[in-house]
Amino acid sequence: MKFKPIVIVAGEPNSIFSEIFIRTLNKHNFKSSIILICSKKILLKQALALRLKIEFNEIKIENILNNKYKYKKLNLIDVEFNQPKAFDKISDKSNKYIENCFKIGLNLMRTNVTNKFINGPISKENFLKNKFIGITEYLAHKTNTKNFAMVIFNKKLSVSPIITHEPLKFVSKKINKSTILSKIKIIDKFWKNYFNKKAKIAITGLNPHCESSDKFNEDKKIVLPTVKILKKLKIDINGPLSADTIFIKSNREKYDLIIGMYHDQVLAPIKTLYEYDAINLTVGLPFIRVSPDHGPNEKMLGKKKSDYTSLLNSIQFLDF
């Protein structure tokens, strides 16, 4: 097989996934086959409600694991989930279903069927129940991965927060040399392996203008010494730089990647710049995991007006 299949876990059943997925497949062709893991009943109900056509070949995971299946364009592994309506409110009712979908998808990764993994939008509040702060951390736990990083990727510019979905009041307590070192080293390694290039990296400070009226300045005591260590490791990095100016065009054009101290410090600017033209990439897992850079978007259910750019970019990223 020239191109390994792309495994897609559909995620929250009451989301815009079915719409953006079917529209993406109907308008674009991919070199890789797709294995979609979801409820067949829900997919067909939602396709009917949206007046969208979809064709697929239903397959069994046993046949895949025994190499007894020739992949078609779209292959579906059915996971049971029933609800009367095509779309309903997001609730805990889908948690077990989503967990079962992830189990199948991760089993395909563990058995080396492929190394390409996408998950659709998921309600962190409902599904994770404060056990994990994000899907990035959930997948890291499921794969026993200790060193990982979340990257929001765009071809022109990518960003990565050192601290992801933690409340802001905890960020300064969790910033340390070890965390910064491990995340940047694994991001640099990924850029070399996947893109065959040395990433040009900027790192922001934690405080406004990298200054602090407090006795302890994290930017001078933690970030700057860590940058010096990374430079000695031949990593192309500059900083700490002021977060309020690094995204100015003349500044950001110098870099492939901007590392921030916390989530909104870098995700707010990247989404302002590129909106849905970005993907969520987890670096450090035993496989390549990407997802659309947006949530379930419950307000847009059934309206057939959702932007599928991020899902398209996710599939294209793994179409090798």
Disulfide bonds with the S-S distance in Angstrom:
none
